[in-house]
C-alpha cells in the first residue's frame, strides 16, 4: 500500500537549509550586493565617484587646458553682455549646446558618476552633474566664484551673482573649498531623490533587483500560486513607484505610496507558509509514523 512523504524543497532554495541566525543576515547581504552591482557594476569607478563627492569643488578646474577652445568660442558671445545674470544665462545655454544631456547609465554604465572636466570633454555628453562641473569651471575662468550645489536629485551652480544650470528649489549640499556642507533639512530630501531615481532608472535593472528579492524570500512551505501572487505584487509596486517618479519637479507621492504598499504586500505574501500537499510514495513520512505509533499504542492499551 502506498504511503505519503512531504515534497522536498527545490534545490534552488539551498539557502533555506542554513540556520536562521546565518540565513537571514546572508540573504540581506546578498540583496545589498545585488543592489550595489546593479547600480555600480564597476567598483573602481564607484570608488572614484565617492571620493570626488567628498570634495566636489575640486572638480572645478578653470585652468584645465581642454577648456581653452570652449573659452575662445564663448568670449564673442559675451562681448556686449555686462549684466552678471545675463552672463550666467549665456554660459548655461553654451554648456547645454556643447554637452547634450544623457543619463549616467548610458554614458558611464552606472547609476551615478560625477566626472572631471577632461572626462566630460572626452565623452561629449553628460547629465546635470557633469554639466554643472563644466559650467562652474567656465565661470571660474571668467572670474566668478562658482560652487557646485545639489538637492540629491539635481546638480547646479551657485555664484554670488545668482544661480544657473536649472537651479532647484532647495539646496541640500553646497560644495566649498573646505568640502561639502549639508544644509538644514537636507536629509528630508532623500526620499524625494530616491523616488525620482526609481522613476527614471532603467526598468530592466530594477526588475533584476525584484527577481533577486523574490528569490531570496522563496521557501518550500508554500504553494506556487502564493509565490506568483507575491511576484505580481512586487512588480506592480515597482511600476507604480516608477509612474509616480518620472517628473522630479512634480512627483506623484500618492502613486509612489501605493507602490510602496504593493511591495510591502508582496514581501508579506512571499513569507506566507501554507503546507503543500504530500505526494504518494512507498516511504512513510515522519508525521504518519508518529500517528501510526500513537494509534498502535492506543490500540494496545485498549486490549
Secondary structure, 3 states (H helix, E strand, C coil): CCEEECCCCCHHHHHHHCCHHHHHHHHHHHHHHHHHHHHECCHHHHHHHHHHHHCHHHHCCCCCHHHHHHHHHHHHHHCCCCCHHHHHHHHHHHHHHHCEECCHHHHCCECCCCCCHHHHHHHCEECHHHHHHHHHHHHHHCCCCCEEEECCCCEEEEECCEEECCCCCCCCEEEECCEEEECCCCHHHHHHHHHHHHHHCCHHHHHHHHHHHHHHCCCCCCCHHHHHHHHHHHHHHHHHHHHHCCCCCCCCHHHHHHHHHHHHHHHHHHCCCCCCCCEEECCCCHHHHHHHHHHHHHHHHHC
